[in-house]
Amino acid sequence: MEATAKARFQRISPRKARTVVDLIRGKNVAVALDELKWTPKSAAQIVAKVLDSAVANARQQNESVDLDALVVKTVFVDKAPNQHMRRWRPRAMGRATRIQKGMSHITIVVGEQE
């Protein structure tokens, strides 16, 4: 039994989110949530919310699921299109350069340990 949770269009760059996601891959859900609580990265709060949502989805699918046996099976971060967050920086001779703010799609799959 697997449960999935996704957070789309999160306002954090994928490179920064992947460093946090690599901390919890393959770990028990309780240990992963505890690590995210004490991680001083801004992406840790976002990833913790998605992990909580994945646990809630697992509980919704099956009431008798053992929460101590849940493990983070798959977790990955994809780059999201950032069409809404474009910024412009003035350059020399009246020109401008576009600054793109990073956005991410975060996906977490939790399941029971074999």
C-alpha positions in Angstrom: 0.0 0.0 0.0 1.4 3.3 -1.1 0.2 6.9 -0.7 1.4 9.9 -2.6 1.4 13.6 -1.9 2.4 16.4 -4.2 3.1 20.1 -3.6 3.1 22.0 -6.9 4.4 25.4 -7.7 6.3 25.9 -4.5 8.4 29.0 -4.3 11.8 27.4 -3.7 14.4 26.5 -6.2 14.7 22.8 -7.0 18.4 22.8 -6.1 17.7 24.0 -2.6 14.8 21.6 -2.1 16.8 18.6 -3.3 19.3 19.0 -0.5 16.5 18.7 2.1 14.8 15.9 0.2 18.0 13.8 0.2 18.0 13.8 4.0 14.7 11.9 4.3 14.9 9.4 1.4 14.4 5.8 2.6 13.9 6.7 6.2 11.0 6.0 8.6 8.3 8.7 8.6 8.7 9.6 12.3 12.5 9.9 12.0 12.1 11.9 8.8 9.6 14.4 10.4 12.0 14.8 13.3 14.9 15.5 11.1 12.9 18.0 9.1 11.8 19.8 12.3 15.5 20.5 13.2 16.8 21.2 9.7 17.6 24.9 9.4 16.7 25.1 5.7 13.7 27.0 4.3 12.7 24.0 2.2 12.3 21.8 5.4 9.0 23.3 6.3 7.6 22.8 2.9 8.8 19.2 2.7 7.4 18.5 6.2 4.0 19.6 5.1 4.0 17.4 2.1 5.2 14.4 4.2 2.4 15.1 6.7 0.0 15.1 3.8 1.3 11.8 2.5 0.8 10.2 5.9 -2.7 11.5 6.0 -3.4 10.1 2.6 -2.1 6.7 3.7 -4.4 6.8 6.7 -7.3 7.8 4.5 -6.7 4.9 2.1 -6.5 2.3 5.0 -7.6 3.0 8.5 -5.6 0.1 9.9 -2.3 1.2 8.5 0.6 0.9 11.0 2.1 4.4 11.1 5.3 3.1 12.7 5.9 0.9 9.7 5.6 3.7 7.1 8.7 4.6 5.2 9.5 7.3 2.7 9.8 5.2 -0.5 10.2 7.8 -3.2 10.8 11.5 -3.0 11.8 13.8 -5.8 11.8 17.4 -6.8 11.1 18.7 -10.3 11.5 22.1 -11.8 8.2 24.0 -12.2 7.5 26.5 -14.9 7.9 30.0 -13.4 5.9 32.1 -15.7 4.3 34.0 -12.9 7.4 35.0 -11.0 9.4 37.0 -13.6 11.5 39.9 -12.5 13.6 42.4 -14.4 17.0 43.8 -13.6 18.2 47.0 -15.2 21.4 46.7 -17.2 23.7 49.0 -19.0 22.6 51.3 -21.9 18.9 51.1 -21.1 18.6 47.4 -21.4 17.1 44.9 -19.0 17.8 41.3 -18.1 15.2 38.8 -16.8 15.7 37.2 -13.4 13.8 33.9 -13.0 12.8 32.9 -9.5 12.9 29.2 -8.9 9.8 27.1 -8.5 9.4 23.4 -7.7 7.1 20.4 -7.8 7.7 18.2 -4.7 6.4 14.6 -4.7 6.6 12.1 -1.8 5.5 8.5 -1.8 5.2 6.6 1.5 4.6 2.9 1.9 4.9 0.1 4.4 8.3 -1.4 5.0 8.8 -4.9 3.6 
